[in-house]
């Protein structure tokens, strides 16, 4: 499981600089704070104890590495907070650039089924906590992407190449991908955001 998380975490946003899903998770956690700023220790606790920790496993060393990178890129600002009788600690604040980057990323559905497991879950978690309306928009867009993907895979399965051992294996792979995509779509349909989207379309509860 950790290896799967690490591989997925290295996936990048398709526009802009390369960033791990963990970086956006950090931006989102900072954006959620009522005071507008947060200590690194509290961020670490969110990964160790909160629901986000069920999606991403982020060790303290990597957390502070990402914080330095985000500060260097202008997405957050960091300042030292002096403490009497205790070690100084850093306080992190989201910048306007970081906030815009975060909201753009959250609004974009993932393009492949395998990204549902990590990147989409991070987006959904942050969208729900920052602004539930963004979560409805995200889930609606993701359902559209998965439906289109399922339709393409169904068409490919329905028109197989000439039979031979290699093509037979390729067809099995296509069927697996189709089953995974249909399962992801079925799961998306169970989310409360899907029901809210239908209610907004029909003008009332289903």
C-alpha positions as CSV (number, residue, x, y, z in Angstrom):
1,X,0.0,0.0,0.0
2,X,2.7,2.6,0.8
3,X,4.4,1.9,-2.6
4,X,1.0,2.5,-4.3
5,X,0.6,5.8,-2.5
6,X,4.0,7.0,-3.3
7,X,3.7,6.2,-7.0
8,X,0.3,8.0,-7.1
9,X,1.6,10.9,-5.1
10,X,4.2,11.6,-7.8
11,X,1.6,12.1,-10.4
12,X,1.5,15.7,-11.6
13,X,-1.1,18.3,-12.6
14,X,-1.2,18.6,-16.3
15,X,-0.8,22.3,-16.4
16,X,1.8,24.3,-14.5
17,X,4.8,23.1,-12.5
18,X,5.1,19.6,-11.4
19,X,3.5,19.1,-8.0
20,X,2.6,16.0,-5.9
21,X,-0.9,15.5,-4.6
22,X,0.6,16.0,-1.1
23,X,1.5,19.6,-1.9
24,X,-2.0,20.4,-2.8
25,X,-3.2,18.6,0.4
26,X,-0.9,20.9,2.4
27,X,-2.3,24.0,0.6
28,X,-5.8,22.8,1.3
29,X,-5.1,22.2,5.0
30,X,-3.6,25.7,5.3
31,X,-6.6,27.2,3.5
32,X,-9.0,25.5,6.0
33,X,-7.6,27.2,9.1
34,X,-9.8,29.7,10.7
35,X,-6.8,31.9,11.7
36,X,-5.3,31.8,8.2
37,X,-2.1,30.2,9.4
38,X,-0.9,26.9,10.9
39,X,2.2,25.3,12.4
40,X,4.0,22.4,10.7
41,X,3.2,20.2,13.7
42,X,-0.5,20.7,13.3
43,X,-0.2,19.9,9.6
44,X,1.6,16.7,10.5
45,X,-1.1,15.7,12.9
46,X,-3.7,16.1,10.1
47,X,-2.0,13.4,8.1
48,X,-1.3,11.2,11.1
49,X,-4.7,11.4,12.8
50,X,-7.3,12.8,10.3
51,X,-9.2,11.3,7.4
52,X,-6.6,12.7,5.0
53,X,-4.2,10.2,6.5
54,X,-6.3,7.4,5.1
55,X,-5.5,8.7,1.6
56,X,-2.0,9.9,1.8
57,X,0.9,8.8,4.1
58,X,3.2,11.7,4.5
59,X,6.2,11.4,6.8
60,X,7.3,14.6,8.7
61,X,10.5,14.8,6.6
62,X,8.7,15.0,3.3
63,X,6.0,17.3,4.8
64,X,8.7,19.9,5.7
65,X,10.4,19.4,2.3
66,X,7.1,20.2,0.6
67,X,6.5,23.3,2.8
68,X,9.9,24.7,1.9
69,X,9.2,24.0,-1.8
70,X,5.8,25.7,-1.6
71,X,7.3,28.7,0.2
72,X,10.1,28.9,-2.5
73,X,7.4,28.8,-5.2
74,X,5.4,31.6,-3.6
75,X,2.4,29.5,-2.8
76,X,2.8,30.0,1.0
77,X,4.7,32.3,3.3
78,X,6.5,31.0,6.4
79,X,7.6,33.0,9.4
80,X,9.3,32.0,12.6
81,X,7.3,32.2,15.8
82,X,9.3,32.8,18.9
83,X,8.3,30.9,22.0
84,X,9.5,31.6,25.5
85,X,11.3,28.6,27.0
86,X,10.5,26.4,24.0
87,X,12.0,25.9,20.6
88,X,10.9,28.4,17.9
89,X,8.5,27.1,15.3
90,X,7.4,28.1,11.8
91,X,3.9,29.3,11.0
92,X,2.6,28.9,7.4
93,X,0.1,31.1,5.5
94,X,-1.5,30.6,2.1
95,X,-0.7,33.3,-0.5
96,X,-3.2,34.5,-3.2
97,X,-1.1,32.6,-5.7
98,X,-1.3,29.5,-3.7
99,X,-5.1,29.8,-3.2
100,X,-5.7,30.3,-6.9
101,X,-3.5,27.3,-7.7
102,X,-5.3,25.1,-5.2
103,X,-8.8,26.1,-6.4
104,X,-7.8,25.4,-10.0
105,X,-6.5,22.0,-9.1
106,X,-9.5,21.1,-7.0
107,X,-11.9,22.0,-9.9
108,X,-10.2,19.7,-12.4
109,X,-11.5,16.1,-12.6
110,X,-8.8,13.4,-12.9
111,X,-8.4,11.8,-16.4
112,X,-7.6,8.2,-15.6
113,X,-9.4,5.6,-13.4
114,X,-6.3,4.9,-11.4
115,X,-6.1,8.5,-10.2
116,X,-9.5,8.1,-8.4
117,X,-7.7,6.2,-5.6
118,X,-5.5,9.2,-4.5
119,X,-5.7,12.4,-6.5
120,X,-9.5,12.5,-6.8
121,X,-10.0,11.6,-3.1
122,X,-7.7,14.4,-2.1
123,X,-9.6,16.9,-4.3
124,X,-12.9,15.7,-2.9
125,X,-11.8,15.9,0.7
126,X,-10.5,19.4,0.3
127,X,-13.5,20.6,-1.8
128,X,-15.9,19.4,0.9
129,X,-14.0,21.2,3.7
130,X,-13.3,24.4,1.8
131,X,-16.5,24.9,-0.1
132,X,-19.1,22.1,-0.6
133,X,-20.3,23.7,-3.8
134,X,-16.9,22.9,-5.3
135,X,-17.4,19.3,-4.3
136,X,-20.6,19.1,-6.3
137,X,-19.0,20.6,-9.4
138,X,-16.0,18.3,-9.0
139,X,-18.1,15.1,-8.7
140,X,-20.3,16.1,-11.6
141,X,-17.3,16.7,-13.8
142,X,-15.7,13.4,-12.7
143,X,-18.8,11.4,-13.5
144,X,-18.8,12.9,-17.0
145,X,-15.1,12.0,-17.5
146,X,-15.7,8.4,-16.2
147,X,-18.8,8.0,-18.4
148,X,-16.9,9.0,-21.5
149,X,-14.0,6.8,-20.6
150,X,-16.4,3.8,-20.0
151,X,-18.0,4.4,-23.4
152,X,-14.6,4.4,-25.2
153,X,-13.5,1.2,-23.5
154,X,-16.9,-0.4,-24.3
155,X,-16.4,0.4,-27.9
156,X,-12.9,-1.0,-27.9
157,X,-14.0,-4.2,-26.3
158,X,-16.9,-4.5,-28.8
159,X,-14.4,-4.3,-31.7
160,X,-11.6,-6.7,-30.9
161,X,-8.6,-7.2,-33.2
162,X,-8.0,-10.5,-35.0
163,X,-7.7,-13.4,-32.5
164,X,-4.3,-14.5,-31.4
165,X,-2.7,-15.0,-28.0
166,X,-1.4,-11.5,-27.6
167,X,-4.7,-9.9,-28.7
168,X,-6.6,-12.1,-26.3
169,X,-4.5,-10.9,-23.5
170,X,-4.9,-7.3,-24.6
171,X,-8.7,-7.8,-24.6
172,X,-8.5,-9.1,-21.0
173,X,-6.7,-5.9,-20.0
174,X,-9.3,-3.8,-21.7
175,X,-12.1,-5.6,-19.9
176,X,-10.3,-5.1,-16.6
177,X,-10.0,-1.4,-17.3
178,X,-13.6,-1.2,-18.3
179,X,-14.7,-3.0,-15.1
180,X,-12.6,-0.7,-12.9
181,X,-14.0,2.4,-14.7
182,X,-17.6,1.2,-14.3
183,X,-16.9,0.4,-10.6
184,X,-15.5,3.9,-10.1
185,X,-18.5,5.4,-11.8
186,X,-20.9,3.4,-9.7
187,X,-19.0,4.6,-6.6
188,X,-19.3,8.2,-7.7
189,X,-23.0,7.8,-8.1
190,X,-23.3,6.9,-4.4
191,X,-21.7,10.1,-3.3
192,X,-24.0,12.8,-1.8
193,X,-22.7,15.3,-4.3
194,X,-24.2,13.2,-7.1
195,X,-27.6,13.3,-5.5
196,X,-27.3,17.0,-5.0
197,X,-26.4,17.5,-8.6
198,X,-29.5,15.6,-9.7
199,X,-31.7,17.7,-7.3
200,X,-30.3,20.9,-8.7
201,X,-31.1,19.7,-12.2
202,X,-34.6,18.4,-11.5
203,X,-35.5,21.2,-9.0
204,X,-36.1,18.9,-6.0
205,X,-35.2,15.7,-4.1
206,X,-35.1,12.5,-6.1
